[in-house]
C-alpha cells in the first residue's frame, strides 16, 4: 500500500493544476460550463488529497500528523475543504486562481519528501500531538485562504481583473478567515506549551519554531485589533494578511530548514 502514495500524490498535483488552469481561464472566458468544470476538478483534487491522507493514516495506524510530509498533505487538504465551503457559501468564482497555487506548491514540495513510514519519535507519542497539530492545520488553512483573498483584493482594487467579486466582498471574507483561524492558532500555542512541558520539561524554551509561531500570532492579533477597534479596512488589512501568511510559511518551512531546533523533525 505504501507504493500507492506516489501515484496518488501525482494525481492530486495534476488535479490541483487543472483546477488552477480552469480558474485562470475564467478571467478570459467566463461561463457556467467553465465555472462548473473548475468546481468539479477542485472537488476531485480535494477528494484525492483526502484519499492520500486516509491511506497515510492506515499505513501509520493513526492520525497522519507526525512529520512534514503528513502535515503538508493535511495542510493542503484543509485549504481545499475550506475553499469548497466558501464556494458554497459565497459567490467567489475565479478566486481559486489565487488559492490553488498554494496547494500546488505544497504538492510539489511533498514530492521531494521521504514518504516511508518510520517509527514515531518518542517525544511525539502524546495525545497533545493531535490537538496541537490539528489546530495548526486548521489555522494555517484559513490563513492561506485569507492570503489568497487579500492578493485578489489588491488586484481588484487597482482596477485589474474586473470579473472577480467586488473588492468589499473579498475584504470581508478575508477578514472572516482570519477571525476563524485566530482561535485555532491560539489553541495551537497553548497545546504546544502543554505538550512541551510533557515532552521536554518546560512550557516554553524559545525554540525558533515556538518564537516564530508567537510572531505569527502577534501579526494576526494586530490585524484583528486594528480591524475591530480601529475600523481599518481594505488595503491596510490586506497587506497585514499577506504579512501574516508570510510569517506562517516561514514558521512552517523557513525555521525547519534555516533555524533547526527542537521542532526540526516535525516539519
Secondary structure, DSSP 8 states (H G I E B T S, - for coil): -TTHHHHHHHHHHHHHHHHHHHHHHTTTS--HHHHHHHHHHHHHHHHHHHHHHHHHHHHHTS-S-SSHHHHHHHHHHHHHHHHHHHHHHS--TTTHHHHHHHHHHHHHHHHTS--------GGG-STHHHHHHHHHHHHHHHHHHHHHHHHHHHHHHTT--TTS--HHHHHHHHHHHHHHHHHHHHHHHHHHHHHHHHHHS-S----HHHHHHHHHHHHHHHHHHHHHTS---THHHHHHHHHHHHHHHIIIIIHHHHS--TTTTT-
